[in-house]
Amino acid sequence: MTACREPASVLIERLSNGETTSLELTEACLAEITSHDGAVGAFLHVAGDSARQAAESIDRRRAAGEPLGRLAGLPVAVKDVLVTRDQPTTCGSRMLEGWTPPYDAHTVEKLRDADAVLIGKTNMDEFAMGSTTENSAFGPTRTPWQLDCVAGGSSGGSAAAVSAGFAPLAVGSDTGGSIRQPASFCGVVGLKPSYGRVSRYGLVAYASSLDQVGPFARDVAGAAMLLEVLAGHDRRDGTSVDQPVPPYGQQLEKPVDGLRIGICPDHFGDGLDPEVREAVERALDIYRGLGADVQEIELPHSRFAVACYYLVAPSEASSNLARYDGIHYGRRTDDHDGLVEMYSNSRGAAFGTEVKRRIMLGTYALSAGYYDAYYLKAQKVRRLIQQDYSQAFADVDVIASPVAPTPAVRLGQLTDDPLQMYLADAYTISANLAGLPGVSIPAGFSQDGRPIGLQLLANAFTEDRLLRAAAMHERETDWHLATPTFAGDAC
Amino acid sequence: MPSPTTIIGLEVHVQLQTRTKIFCGCANRFNPDEPNVQTCPVCLGLPGALPVMNRRALELSVRAGLALSGTIAGLTKWDRKQYYYPDLPKAYQISQYDLPFCQGGHLDVDVEQENGEIQSRHIRLIRVHLEEDAGKNLHDESGRGGDSRVDLNRAGTPLLEIVSEPDIRSAAEARRYLEEIRLLMVYLGVSDCNMQEGSLRCDANVNLEISNSANESIRTPIVEVKNLNSFRGVEAALVYEISRQQREFEQCGGIYADTAKQTRGWDADRGVTFAQRGKEEASDYRYFPDPDLLPVSFSDEWIEIQRAELCEPPADRRRRFVAELGLSEYDAGVLVDRGRETADYFEAVATACGDAKQAANWVTQDVLRELNEREETIESFPIDAQGLASLLGMITSGDLTTRSGREVFSSLMNNQGGDGSIVERIASIVEERGLSAVADSGALETVIDAVISRNEKAAEDFRGGKDAAIGKLIGEVMREVGGADPNAVRETLISRLRP
């Protein structure tokens, strides 16, 4: 097993007691990337030279006894939706191909402050729109467990990078499940924080009221460690909440006393893959065995969540993506006659099909005469969904469910059927609409070896309890210790 | 046929005088010479950048709303107004749609009517909202088809939009309304309202209500005249547009093929309005609440703090100068309209010397003349209010003649009288030139007797009824006695010659 496939907490330990150096670790990750990323497709940009320099500098500082940040020397991969001033940022789109931003996202600054080694930018569905990373303009990402299956999305690159041992930690973003679902498909831990927990400054916006940045790791402790670095108030984001960041990692060993787990019968109905159902039920049994109380709850409006999401998110996206007009940065076509044609031809040429579909959906929903029926109605439904959860969390600490109806799907399986693709988001979307934290943790494998995740949701700003509940399951299982084999053909 | 009624509503844009832009820390400063230097990821609209509301912009906005007698909303929010234009880097403007921070309000404006009478006009407001300004497109004007350029220094400047009801009834009234808004905003310290720099701009909506031959009342299609950036421009464009609409009405007999609102530009050089864009380009702005900015609620307490920061508005001040200080409406207007600092200066002089009318005469004539000649503002005027008040006090008490007072004033303006305070310099100038009024009537009478005896011919002429002859005698006395009061000299001479 290569060094960088160890959990982050173990690596931090080895770095601090001198068993290994950041340069050794970084080289090991780069070597894995060289060997396997041709098949996996996790990275859009590998920052080999600057990563080595950063690693050497941290090693020197460590040798000199200087104080170091909490992630000192640990390679971290960053989803290409966060702007970085020394690495290109494309959002998986031809529109931004070749663009290097003049500034760092708040979360990237936090990583640098923590002395993380930024090893590269990871692949994603174009502008984070998609559930398979097949909407990347630069090719798909495959799950390292089965190379003919997708890594999930939109943060497929970050999930696959951690799973494949290209980096012990990675950062993603989640608008409707884009951290949790690829975590499930790649067999790693992925956490979407409460809305406002992590600053969105420098996160290229898809749907502003739903987007949130969060961690990927091999285990719950790694996710807690990275979340502690990413979270916190930022004056540059008006929706960032000024609340202290608890020491998530410190309490993990402590089980949640009298843990109450809610399950919603609707989540176990038609369309759920039997192997996924089995994995979730097995996880619930584990919790019962630990003394948890599992009870049924009602989320009466959750059946409207997909419809609600696909009005709110595209509406905001149509506005957020209007700035890509070929005037100030990004791609501008030479093929135009006049300003209006320059706009339409540049956007027509540089955006992919799914992005165009969502821009059209959102533009329509916000148009005069339709606004009340669509956007405004969706916002009302959203409030009802939020109320469902507040009521549910009066009785339970976490809500358990599948992450996705199936394990990782084959490449191309859903691309021709956008509606099926949208429906596959049903389990994850509500957390974004309600602003709640959610985590996906490894909970088993299908018979043919594809990972299956368990989703736990908690009340807003109770990530500490959510992580403790997740750690309870992890201590009883060893799914998270399994290593992908890069099986199958990268067709 | 009754004469047409003019219906005008104005949308006035006022750039706020904040140190930084509305959503970022970039300097808010007019700077056309160095394009794109006052920019950052936020006002450039770069991917990932987010807006954060400038607290000072909210304060100034609410003060403006209160001064316009508007109702401050308990809850207000910002919306995205979406359209594509190169000077708008996010392709949406953050503005306010259905919950502006201020609704209603009004402004009373004194307008001189055609018959010369002054009429007070009550112009109601629809709303006031706070938005961001766009950048500026710079087109190649050489005609050689060069590239257009975009300067985003202005992008993100906080901008108030003050929308009036269509209560304005003439071009002159529109101009007065705009002048009064400008004065109020400058008084409040909300804006410098520098029209050359574009910190006060205006769009005018205008149409006419005319009776046709069948005596039916017809409204001409509304025209929005865009980008009026001078007082003269507003008035001239509206005068032109009113007569254009009237001509058009006469030509078509009030039957219009297209009654949709039209947008026209103002060509100041040619003095005409011109059609700008057709309705086929009419936009659907797809307004929706900006998810990056939380709604803002103002507490009553906070609103009262802002109200306490308000100064006396110009209209109230004019009224007070007339009612309490006994000034003419004209003088009150000159002093107040000149700006808050000038009116403050006048009031300080009037209070200190106790003679408001004399203070008004001196400030409106002598002081403003000097300022105009020197092209300076009152803040840099070399004679402070205490100094001028002490000079005027000496005239009122008879220690100095008005003529000598003017001499002292101009000496002060020429930096004479040493290095002391103005009061000390006045004393030294009076001393040096012997300008002190001669109070000792005995001394004056001796001189007068001597002058009469030296000028027998003139004295004889005056005794014989030639009034003009006294002038030579007065002149000679005045030359001998510096600082003599010419009226006293005249009276003494008359009592001697025509007892």
Interface residues (C-beta under 8 A of the other chain):
Chain A: L82 V83 T89 C91 L96 P101 P102 Y103 A105 R200 Y201 G202 L203 V204 A205 A207 S208 S209 R235 R236 D237 G238 T239 S315 E316 S318 S319 A322 R323 D325 I327 H328 Y329 L339 V340 Y343 T363 L366 S367 A368 Y371 Y375
Chain B: P41 V42 L44 G45 L46 P47 G48 A49 L50 P51 V52 M53 R80 Q82 Y84 P86 P89 K90 A91 Y92 V150 D284 R286 Y287 F288 P291 D292 L293 L294
